[in-house]
């Protein structure tokens, strides 16, 4: 929660442990964007899909179940399990180890620009899900794909299969 504390200080917002707890409870109610399931199902025909997150396993399992995504993801990987967090290289290595693939064989999708840069610096192929027309951070690593919705990735990948 250090990032939350930092963000509150930077934005001159009040931070309390009660606010932190309330935000953590909201995370347990997050809903996937409407196109997520329909975008991921066709990908399952050609690829093994997984989640790699800094969230803990309880949060991830709950979000996946709540959004009916259990059949979609073969692997659910939590950085919390190793006590290190993205963008540490050891976290991205978890995906390589679990999928038994090299970094170049994995396509990593994220809406977080810091995560895009971290994954790309590790050698993963990267798609940036830029739903709101944001700008990349001033880091040297650029995504391979830029999408506004997840279902755009299907057409990009079909062209490469």
C-alpha positions in Angstrom: 0.0 0.0 0.0 3.0 2.2 -0.2 1.9 3.3 -3.7 -1.5 4.3 -2.3 0.2 6.4 0.4 2.5 8.0 -2.1 -0.4 8.8 -4.5 -2.5 10.4 -1.7 0.5 12.5 -0.6 1.2 13.5 -4.3 -2.5 14.5 -4.9 -2.8 16.1 -1.4 -5.6 13.6 -0.5 -6.3 12.2 2.9 -4.9 8.8 3.6 -6.1 6.6 6.5 -6.0 2.9 7.2 -9.8 3.0 7.0 -9.6 4.3 3.5 -7.0 1.7 2.6 -9.3 -1.1 3.9 -12.3 0.4 2.0 -10.2 0.4 -1.2 -9.1 -3.2 -0.7 -12.8 -4.2 -0.3 -13.6 -2.5 -3.6 -10.9 -4.5 -5.3 -12.8 -7.6 -4.3 -15.8 -6.3 -6.3 -14.1 -5.3 -9.5 -15.9 -6.3 -12.7 -14.2 -7.1 -16.0 -14.9 -4.9 -19.0 -17.9 -6.2 -21.0 -15.8 -7.5 -23.9 -13.3 -9.5 -21.9 -14.9 -12.9 -21.9 -15.9 -12.7 -25.6 -12.4 -11.5 -26.5 -10.5 -14.2 -24.5 -12.6 -17.2 -25.5 -11.4 -17.3 -29.2 -7.8 -16.9 -28.0 -8.1 -20.1 -26.0 -8.3 -22.1 -29.3 -4.7 -21.1 -30.1 -3.0 -20.1 -26.9 -2.7 -21.0 -23.2 -3.9 -17.9 -21.2 -2.8 -16.8 -17.8 -2.9 -14.0 -15.3 0.3 -12.5 -13.8 -0.5 -9.9 -11.2 0.9 -8.2 -8.1 -2.5 -8.9 -6.4 -2.6 -11.8 -3.9 -4.2 -15.2 -4.8 -7.3 -14.5 -2.9 -8.0 -11.3 -4.8 -7.2 -12.9 -8.1 -9.3 -16.0 -7.6 -12.2 -14.0 -6.4 -12.1 -11.6 -9.4 -11.8 -14.6 -11.8 -14.7 -16.4 -10.3 -16.9 -13.3 -10.0 -16.4 -12.5 -13.7 -16.9 -16.2 -14.9 -13.3 -16.5 -16.2 -12.4 -19.7 -14.6 -12.4 -21.7 -17.8 -10.3 -19.1 -19.6 -7.1 -19.0 -17.6 -4.8 -22.0 -17.4 -2.6 -20.3 -14.9 -3.1 -17.6 -12.2 0.2 -16.3 -11.0 0.5 -14.0 -8.1 3.8 -12.0 -7.5 2.7 -12.0 -3.8 3.6 -15.7 -3.7 7.3 -14.9 -4.1 7.2 -11.7 -2.2 8.5 -9.6 -5.1 6.4 -7.4 -7.3 6.4 -6.2 -10.9 8.3 -4.7 -12.5 10.9 -6.9 -10.9 12.3 -9.3 -13.5 11.7 -12.3 -11.2 8.0 -11.8 -11.5 8.0 -11.9 -15.3 10.2 -15.0 -15.1 7.3 -16.7 -13.2 5.3 -16.7 -16.5 8.2 -18.1 -18.4 8.7 -20.9 -15.9 5.0 -21.8 -15.6 4.3 -21.8 -19.3 7.7 -23.3 -20.0 8.4 -20.7 -22.7 11.1 -18.2 -23.4 10.3 -14.5 -22.8 10.1 -13.9 -26.6 7.4 -16.6 -26.9 5.0 -14.8 -24.4 2.6 -12.0 -25.2 2.0 -9.9 -22.1 -1.1 -7.6 -22.0 -1.4 -4.7 -19.6 -3.2 -1.4 -19.2 -0.4 -0.1 -16.9 2.4 1.7 -18.7 4.9 0.9 -16.0 4.0 -2.8 -16.4 4.3 -2.5 -20.2 7.8 -1.1 -19.8 8.8 -3.7 -17.2 7.6 -6.6 -19.3 9.2 -5.3 -22.5 12.5 -4.7 -20.7 12.4 -8.3 -19.6 12.0 -9.4 -23.3 8.3 -10.3 -23.4 6.2 -9.3 -26.4 3.8 -6.7 -25.0 0.3 -5.3 -25.9 -0.7 -2.1 -24.1 -4.4 -1.9 -23.5 -4.9 1.8 -23.7 -8.6 2.2 -23.1 -8.6 5.9 -22.3 -6.1 7.3 -24.7 -3.3 7.8 -22.2 0.3 8.4 -22.9 3.2 6.1 -22.2 5.6 7.0 -19.5 9.0 8.4 -20.6 10.7 5.0 -20.5 12.7 3.5 -23.3 10.6 0.4 -23.9 7.6 0.5 -26.3 4.8 -2.0 -26.6 4.5 -4.2 -29.7 0.8 -3.5 -29.9 -1.5 -0.7 -28.7 -5.2 -1.5 -28.3 -8.2 0.4 -27.2 -10.2 -2.8 -26.4 -9.1 -6.3 -25.7 -11.1 -7.7 -28.7 -8.7 -5.8 -31.0 -6.0 -8.2 -30.1 -7.8 -11.1 -31.7 -7.6 -9.5 -35.2 -4.0 -8.5 -34.6 -3.1 -12.1 -33.7 -5.1 -13.7 -36.4 -3.0 -11.9 -38.9 0.1 -13.5 -37.4 -1.1 -17.1 -37.0 
